[in-house]
Amino acid sequence: MRQGLVPAGTAAEYDLSGVAVAGRISAPEMALAAATEALKASETSAEDIGLLLYTGVWHQGPDGWGPQAYLQRHLLGDDLLAVEVRNGCNSTFSALELAAAYLQASPGIPAALVTASDNFGTRLIDRWNPGAGVSFLGDGASAVVVSTTAGFAELRSLCSATFSEMEEAHRSGVPLFPPNATAGSALDYGARSTDFQRKAESDGSWVRLLLGHQRHNLECTERALEEAGVAARDIRHVLVHSMPRQAATSYLKILGFSLERSTWDFSRTVGHLGASDHVAALHHLLSTNRLGAGDHVLLCGFSPGVTYKAAVLRIRDLDPTQRRKAQCSGL
């Protein structure tokens, strides 16, 4: 704000105090650093990884090139399935869901690696003005090792839902062809959302769509809690996407939680990290000793589609050595 990058009124309204900026470090380079740390912390060797799922929400490098190959070349080698997963801000959830199913179906493969990485410092998006109601965009990367052996946390449930009737909400007013990037057009989610709401209010569908959006959010979260065998009162922390204070408060209220039970106090310091929000927040809780054995953590969010995700983790017994090693790297 002191540099004039964010209007004082907007910063006060959103109550966001910082944004992580990576400068010229590319998303694949950040992903490699996160993945290297995840393997080291979880004491998993590269040879044990039989699946690499690379996620992100923004452009990763040269068009027509796959960033997952960069991690293969510099860390993992070629004897594994490596795929880029694109599911918006919920990409890490989807990758975890795919990884769990892959490991269950492949008993000879002990572990999978899920990475997420984004650098928003490009001219096709303004991180300081991404659109009305959208959080400032922060750069960052995360990685988790998903294993069939015990790690610092156990994935108790992971649920998905979709409300495709609202898919236009994130593209309204923008032609399907040519793609924005090829035309050099900047992304403005705020303008698209405003255009979508205007049309929905005009045809009388806005209230129904809004209620449907809230219902899908709630039902997905309730299903994740039920499948994990816990109630809302059993959740120690709720991990959410980075949002302005008012948006986060409203979102959590729909799910039956207060802002104080969430990791919003952390996310307000780094901005919206694309698909890394939840893993970064989990790392923060562990590194600040805010989690203990037996704690249940709820991760939830929504992204363009509209897709909804919710997962419940149970923290396992961590001695001081294990806690130092956890680093959000082994599920």
N, C-alpha and C positions, 0 to 999 in steps of 0.2 A: 504494500500500500504506500510505503514511503517513496517508492520509485515511480508511483503514478500508474502502475500497471493495472490496478484494481480501483474502481471508484470507492471512496470512503463509505458512501451510503450502501453500496452493494456488499462490501466486506462486513459492515455492521449488521445488515439484514441477514446475511447467510451465516454469520458468526463462525467463519472459517479463518483460521489463524496462519495457515502456511500451505505451501504447495511444493512438492518435491520436483526438482528440475535436474535432468541428467545431462543437459548440454549436448555435446556432440557424440556421446556414447550411444551406440545403436542398440535397438531392442534385442537382437540376437546376442550381442556381447553381454548385455545385462542378464539375459536368460542363462548364458553359459556360466556366469559367475554364481548365480543363484543355484543352478543345478550342481555345480561343483561343491558348493557348501552343503547342499542337501545330502549328496552322497557321502561326504566326509562325516557330517554330523550323525547320519543314520548308520554309519559303518557298513554301508552297502557298496559293493564293488561294481564297477561298470559292467562286468561280465554277468552280473545277476539281473541286469535290466533287460527285460524282453519286450518292452513296449515303451515308446516315447510319444507322449501327446503334448504338442507345442501349441499354446493358445495365446491369443492377443486380440485386441479390438481395432488397432490402428495398423497402418502400413508398416511392414517389418523390414523391408529392404527392396532390392530391385524387383520390379514386376516380372512375373513368370518364373520366380525362384522360390524354393521352399526353405524357410529358416530352420526347420527341423534337421536338415542335412548339415547345417553348421555345427549343431551340437553333436551329431554323429561323428563328424570329422575330428572335432577337437576334444571329445570326451568319451563317447560311448562305443564307437566303432559301428560296423555295418550289419552285424548279425542280430538284427531285431526289427520289429515293425515300427516305423516312425511316421507319424501323421500330424498334420496341422489341423486343429479343431477351431472352428469359427462359430461361436454362439453368443456373440456380444459380451456384455459384462458378466454373463453367467457361464462363460466358456470353461472356467476351472471346474464348476459343478459338473458340467456335461462330461468333461474329461475324466473326472473322478468316477462318474457313473460308468463310463466306457471301460476304464481301467479295472474297476472291480469285477465287471462281468468278464472281461478278457482273462483275468487271473483265475477266476472260478472255472472257466472253460479250458484253461491251459495249465494243468497241474505241474508240468515240467518247468514253468516259468515262475521264479520266486518273487519278482518285483517289477513294478512299472514306475516310470518317472513322468510327472506332470509339471509342466512349466508354463508360466504366463509372463509376458513382458510387453511393455509399451513405452515409446518415447513420442510424446505429442508435440515436440518442438518443430513443427513443420508449418509451411505457409497455408496449408489447406484446412487448418483448424486453429482457432484462437483460444488457447487454454485459459486466458483471462476473461474471455467473454464467449463461452460455449453456447449460450442461449438462456433465456429467462428460466429460472428455477433449476438449472443444471449446475452441478458442482464444478468448481475449477478443476482442471485436469492435471494430475500429477504423474510424473514418470516413475516407473519402478518395475521390478521383476520379482517373481516368487517361484518356488519349486517345492514339491512334496514327493516323497517316495511312498508309494502304495505297495504294501508287502503282505504276503500270506503269513508272515511271522509277526510276533508282537512288536509294536512300536510304542511311542509315547502316548498315542491316542488310538481309540478304536472307532471306526466308522459304524455307527449303530443304524443309521437310516439315511437315505438320499432320495428325495421325491421331486418329480417334475410335473408341471402343468403348462398348458398353452391356451391362449385366448386369441386365436388367429383373426378374429373379427376386428381386432385392433392393430393388425400389422401395419395399416396405413398411418398410424400415429407417428411413426418415425421416418416417414418418407413423403408425407402429404405436401403437395405443392412442388414436388421435384419429379421430373420425368424419370422413368425407368431406364431410358437410353438416350444419350450415352451415359455411362457411369460418371459420377461426379469427378473422380480423380482424373479420368482421361480428358475431361473438359476443363480442368483446372478450377473447378468451383469449390468454394469452402463449405464445410459442413456447419449447419446451424440447426441443432435440434429444437431450440426454442421456437424458431420461426415455423418449423414443420409442425410442432405440437400445437401452436396457436392456429395454424391453418386447419388442422384436423378438428380441433375443438369448434372452430367457427362453422365448419360444414356439418358437424354432428349436431350442434345446437340448431342449425337451420333446418335439418330434416327430422328433428325431434328425438334423436337417438342418444344424445350425450349423457343424460342421467342413467339410462339403461346400461350404457357402456361403462360408465364410471362405477356403477354398482357391481357390474360383472367383473371388472378389474379388481375391485376390493375383495369380492367373493373368491376369486381364483387365488389371490394372495393368501387369504386366510385358510382356505381348504387345503392348499399345498402344505402350509406350515403345520396345520393340525394333523395331517396325515403323517408327516415326518415325525412328529411327537408320538403319535400313536404307534407307529411301526418301531420306534425306539423304546417303547414301553415306559415313557416318562410323561409327566404333565408340565404345563407351563411353569408351575411353581418350582419344579425341579431344576430349571435352567439357571445356571450361574451367570452366564453372559450371553448376549445376543450380538452376533457379528453381522453387520449390514454394510451395504455399499456406502461410500461417502456421499452425503447429501447436505444441502443447506439445513440449518437447524429445524425450521418449520416443517420442511418436507420429511425429515427423519422422524420428528415427533409424531406427525400424522400417520406415517407408515407404521411405526411401532405401535401406536395406539390401536390401529386396526387389528394388529396381531395379538394385542393384549399385554404389551410390555411398555415400560416407561423408557424414556431416553437414557436415564441413569443406569439402566441394566444393560445398555448396549456399549459397543466400542466406538460410538460416535466421538467421544472425547479424544480418541487417537486419530480417527480419520479426518477430523477437522484440521489436523496439523500437517497433513500430507497431500490432501486433495483426492480426487477420484482416480485410483490407480488402474483403471480399466478392469481386467479380469483378475487382478492381484489383491483387491481390497480385503477379502476375507482371510486369505492366507497371511497377508501382512499384519492384519489385526490379531490373528491367532499368535503369530510370532511375538507381537508386542505384549500380549497377555502373559506368555510364558517367560519372556525375558524380564518382565517386571514383577515376576512372582505373584501374579494374580490368579493363578490356577493351581489346584491341588488334586491329589488322587481322588477319583470318584466324581469329580465335577462333570456336569453335562453342559455342553456348549451348543447353541443353536446358530447355524449359519443360514441366512436367507436373503433373497434378492429377486429382482426382476429385470428383464432386459428386452430389447426389441424383439418382436415376434407376435404378440407379447409372450415371453416365456417366464415361468416362475420356478424357482428352485428353493429347496429347504433341505438341510442336512443336520443331523445330530451327532456330535462326537462325545465320547466318554474318555476323560483323561485317565490314564493308567497310573500306577504307583511310580513316582519319580524320585529317586534319590538325588542328592546334589549333583553327582556326576552326570546322571541321565538328563537332568534339567539343563545343564550347560550344553549337552550334546543335542537336545531336542531341536532347537532352532527352527521349529515349524517344518521339519523335514521328513518325518517318518510317520505315516498313518498306518 
